[in-house]
Amino acid sequence: MAGKGGAAPATYSPSPTTQKKKAPLFKEDWVRPDGRSFHQCRPAFFRTGAVNAASGSAYAEFGNTKVIVSVFGPRESKKAMMYSDTGRLNCSVGFTTFATPVHGQGSDHKEYTAMLHKALEGAIILESFPKTTVDVFALVLESSGSDLPVVISCASLALADAGIMMYDLVASVSVGMQLCLDACAKLAKIMRSCLKEAASASKE
């Protein structure tokens, strides 16, 4: 129905004074269950050469999460022979039966395996080992959160320990926003320091 006297249709514009500001998701003084502040990363520890029988290996601890990774290869493979110019990367992620509070739950984690492969594939120079395969086996010894980032970081270090040519190390953390970049930068520094210490020890 038309308005009377040609009056302009009523419109609504929210007043700036009535708009409510969104509260931050976390308070600056928020403390995590393990005692860390919001901006504080888990304490990280790395060691290479953890498995003597492997081509390369690494052990990592992020807080109470403990992971060991073994790398074998490059070695000849029938599947890799199908590729003329690039090598093949195989990954496997498993959990020990005592890794979680519920005993007997150790198993292979297909989702983690796929994500580990995706994270490493772009960092490895596959053309450096044509017609061969590199196998990466990650085992979560103790799970206390952030399992996948620990696996990825530890696997990257194990590949470097095995002498696999890479564009760069892969540092991984689980957090959002700018904190992720800052944490990864700090973690990468610790990983490089671990490799330098291992190289210095081998020369002595």
ABEGO torsion letter per residue (X at the ends): XBBBGGBBBBBBBBBAAABBBBBBABBAABBBAAGBBAABBBBBBBBBGABAABABBBBBBBEABBBBBBBBOBBBBAAAAABAABBBBBBBBBBBAAABABBGABBBBAAAAAAAAAAAAAABBAAABBGBBBBBBBBBABBAEGAAAAAAAAAAAAAAAAGBBBABBBBBBBBBEAAAAAAAAAAAAAAAAAAAAAAAAAAX
